[in-house]
Amino acid sequence: MKIAASQGKQNKIHVIIDGEYTFTVDAEYWYSCPYCRVTDIEDSSEQEKFLLDVGSRCAFISGLRILSYGDNSRKDLKIKLRSKGHKAEYVEPALDKLEEYGYLDDKRYAGNLIDRLITAKHMSRGGIKNELIRKGIDRELTDALLEEIDFDPVSSIGELLDTKFSGKFSDEKGLRRTVNALMRLGYGWSDIKTALNERKETDFE
């Protein structure tokens, strides 16, 4: 395996293997790693170690760039890195390193997501749980975080009826659409009915 490196823009180093561009890593890593002065590796196990070290660093840098635009769950970041062409065997150690340094944290991500889903979307507890699991958050962590929430579904529905759905449930057609929309947010009929009855003169059965 023949190894060469060329200086790219800013602090980027392009790693070329057997005449073909293979990785881009940061200069700080490259000039401090044991491979910066190596031009040839013949041993197959050393070749594998080189590819893993440099490949995972390349995925790490790519992960940092993605996270600079916004927090991600580990699952979402893994999908994004794989879509950019990083091999699975390089992505996993990169994700581990991002977690070790605190750049990637499912608990922090999930907590912030819960806040957004409650304040911006008024999503139900069940809806929030489904969204967290869809994002790849561990079920045990999801349940623990949701246990910490002081959540009143009727009050949350009431806020939606007073804002987003205000004036939209005065007739049968509007009522049906409003109920369906609330159910899509994960609310049950019992809580929806209670909130509606607080705003209507007649009771819904």
C-alpha positions in Angstrom: 0.0 0.0 0.0 1.5 3.3 -1.2 0.6 6.3 0.9 0.9 10.0 0.0 -0.6 13.2 1.3 -1.2 16.6 -0.2 -2.2 19.9 1.4 -5.7 21.0 0.7 -7.5 24.3 1.5 -7.3 25.7 5.0 -6.1 22.8 7.3 -7.2 19.9 5.2 -4.9 17.0 4.2 -5.9 14.8 1.3 -4.7 11.2 1.8 -3.9 9.3 -1.4 -3.6 5.5 -1.4 -2.1 3.7 -4.3 -2.5 6.7 -6.4 -6.1 7.3 -5.6 -7.6 10.0 -3.4 -9.2 8.2 -0.4 -9.6 10.4 2.7 -9.6 14.0 3.8 -8.5 14.7 7.4 -7.4 17.7 9.4 -3.7 18.8 9.5 -3.6 18.6 13.3 -4.4 14.9 13.2 -2.2 14.1 10.3 1.0 15.7 11.4 0.6 14.2 14.9 -0.3 10.6 13.8 2.3 7.9 13.2 1.5 7.7 9.5 2.4 11.2 8.3 6.0 10.1 7.3 5.0 6.6 6.2 5.0 6.1 2.4 4.5 2.4 2.2 2.8 -0.3 4.4 3.2 -3.9 3.3 1.8 -5.8 6.3 -1.9 -6.5 5.9 -2.8 -6.0 9.5 -1.0 -2.7 9.6 -2.9 -1.7 6.4 -6.2 -2.5 8.1 -5.2 -0.4 11.2 -4.1 2.5 9.0 -7.4 2.5 7.1 -9.4 2.2 10.3 -7.5 5.1 12.0 -7.6 7.4 9.1 -11.1 6.5 7.9 -12.6 7.0 11.4 -10.9 10.3 11.7 -12.3 11.4 8.3 -15.8 10.3 9.5 -15.2 12.2 12.8 -14.4 15.4 11.1 -17.4 15.0 8.8 -19.6 14.4 11.9 -18.2 17.5 13.6 -19.2 19.5 10.5 -22.7 18.2 10.5 -23.1 18.8 14.2 -22.0 22.4 13.7 -25.3 23.0 11.9 -27.4 21.5 14.7 -27.6 18.7 17.2 -28.4 15.2 16.0 -29.2 11.8 17.6 -26.6 9.1 17.1 -28.9 7.3 14.8 -29.5 10.3 12.6 -25.8 11.2 12.4 -24.9 7.7 11.5 -27.4 7.8 8.6 -26.0 11.1 7.4 -22.4 9.9 7.6 -23.2 6.7 5.7 -25.1 8.7 3.1 -21.9 10.7 2.6 -20.0 7.6 1.7 -18.3 6.8 5.0 -18.0 3.1 5.6 -19.8 1.6 8.6 -16.6 0.3 10.1 -15.3 3.9 10.2 -18.5 5.5 11.3 -19.0 3.6 14.6 -15.6 4.5 16.1 -16.1 8.1 14.9 -19.5 8.2 16.7 -17.9 6.8 19.8 -15.3 9.5 19.8 -17.9 12.2 19.2 -19.7 10.9 22.3 -16.5 10.7 24.3 -15.8 14.4 23.6 -19.4 15.5 24.3 -20.2 16.6 20.8 -22.8 13.9 20.5 -25.2 13.2 23.4 -28.5 11.4 22.9 -29.8 12.5 26.3 -29.1 16.2 25.6 -30.6 15.9 22.2 -33.7 14.1 23.4 -34.2 16.7 26.2 -34.0 19.6 23.7 -36.3 17.8 21.3 -38.9 17.1 24.0 -38.9 20.8 24.8 -39.5 21.7 21.2 -42.2 19.2 20.7 -44.1 20.4 23.7 -43.7 24.2 23.3 -43.8 24.4 19.5 -46.1 21.5 18.5 -48.0 20.8 21.8 -47.4 17.1 21.0 -48.8 14.5 23.4 -46.7 12.3 25.6 -47.3 9.3 23.3 -46.5 11.4 20.3 -43.3 12.6 21.8 -42.3 9.0 22.7 -42.9 7.8 19.2 -40.8 10.7 17.8 -37.9 10.0 20.1 -37.9 6.3 19.3 -38.1 7.2 15.6 -35.0 9.3 16.1 -33.2 6.3 17.6 -33.3 7.3 21.2 -33.1 4.3 23.6 -36.5 3.3 24.9 -35.2 3.2 28.5 -33.8 6.7 28.2 -37.0 7.9 26.5 -39.2 6.6 29.3 -36.9 8.1 32.0 -37.0 11.5 30.4 -40.8 11.4 29.9 -41.2 10.5 33.5 -39.6 13.8 34.5 -42.2 15.8 32.5 -45.1 17.5 34.3 -47.5 17.1 31.4 -51.2 17.8 31.4 -52.7 16.6 28.1 -56.0 18.4 28.5 -54.3 21.7 29.2 -52.0 21.2 26.1 -55.0 20.4 23.9 -56.7 23.4 25.3 -53.8 25.6 24.2 -54.1 24.2 20.7 -57.9 24.8 20.6 -57.3 28.4 21.7 -54.5 29.1 19.2 -53.9 26.8 16.2 -57.5 25.4 16.0 -59.3 28.5 17.2 -62.6 28.9 15.3 -62.0 25.7 13.4 -64.3 23.4 15.3 -67.6 25.3 15.4 -69.3 23.0 12.9 -69.4 19.2 12.4 -66.8 19.2 9.6 -64.4 21.5 11.4 -64.8 19.5 14.6 -64.0 16.3 12.8 -60.9 17.7 11.2 -59.8 19.2 14.6 -60.2 15.9 16.4 -58.3 14.0 13.7 -55.5 16.5 13.8 -55.2 16.2 17.6 -55.2 12.4 17.3 -52.3 12.6 14.8 -50.4 14.4 17.5 -51.0 11.4 19.8 -53.8 12.6 22.0 -56.5 10.2 23.1 -60.3 10.8 22.5 -61.0 11.0 26.3 -58.6 14.0 26.7 -59.7 15.6 23.5 -63.4 15.3 24.6 -62.6 16.8 27.9 -60.8 19.8 26.4 -63.6 20.3 23.8 -66.3 20.2 26.5 -64.6 22.9 28.4 -65.1 25.1 25.3 -68.6 24.0 24.3 -72.0 24.3 25.9 -73.0 20.7 24.9 -71.2 17.6 25.9 -69.5 15.2 23.4 -70.0 11.6 24.1 
